[in-house]
Amino acid sequence: MPTKEEVFQKVQNALVEALGVDEEEVTPEATLVGDLGAESIDFLDIVFRLEKAFDIKIPRGELFPEDVLTNSTYVEDGRVTEAGLAELRKRMPFANLDEFAKNPNVQDFANLLTVADMCRFVESKVNVTA
Amino acid sequence: MRWYWIDRYIEFHSGRSAKAIKNISLAEEHLHDHFPGYPVMPASLIVEGMAQTGGLLVCEYGQFRLKVVLAKITRAVFHCPALAGDTLTYSATIESIRDDGAMVTTTSHKGQTLQAEAEMFFAHLDGGHQDKTLIEPRDFLRMMRLLKAYEIGRAADGSRLKEPPGLQDF
């Protein structure tokens, strides 16, 4: 069972390899898109590396529920609806959506995820020791 | 002219790995200018050859029905130049494959010498792209035949690789 520190190190390593960034840039607060420059295809790369590093399975849409953002039930005029926010909170318990909820523009959603969110996501999939 | 940057497969293990060779010839026009007096195979075309070796492997796994595109080259390292007269052997191994894409590691060897290595991603297009035709499945089949994949290929169970049902009529 990995510790939180080990989870962070493996996530950091996956991001360094997938995004070509320096280790120092991968801080818990760094956002994947804004700070580390991740593009959509990079998420698939990251998912593959996390699956390998932690021996876990990450089904499509689990880390980044893009299907919610393309569903007209949850999006109106480029903004995520209350129902959409509720769905995102349900699907992404590892992410803090409070800031995004204040002004939920779909185009800002991509920049929501931080390295710490990703660590929490992995921790939810593996048993972490204290 | 077709955009072929491999000459033929010498190994093809469905869903796992493949090897292809590329003979570099002075007759290739691009070598005349790259560079005058010193013909070197452009690194970009070596990457393309490695991508074709692995890309067809990924396409075959999906029976040529998924739309596969080279989406990302995470890393590419070139250790030495490839010159006219050299035979490059490209190897591709599928590290991970799932419904949204595949991660493939590739190498290029000159004899026993590692000439280049790269890690790449292929994405399976869906959603709004699903209606677009990139390459007709029958053209994939022609390419696979031309490259001798079905002559030397093996299916996942070790039996001889067969052409996908429904595409042989073309």
Interface residues (C-beta under 8 A of the other chain):
Chain A: E17 A18 G20 I41 D42 L44 D45 F48 E51 K52 R60 T70
Chain B: A71 K72 T74 R75 E95 S96 R98 D99 D100 G101 M103 F121 A123 G127
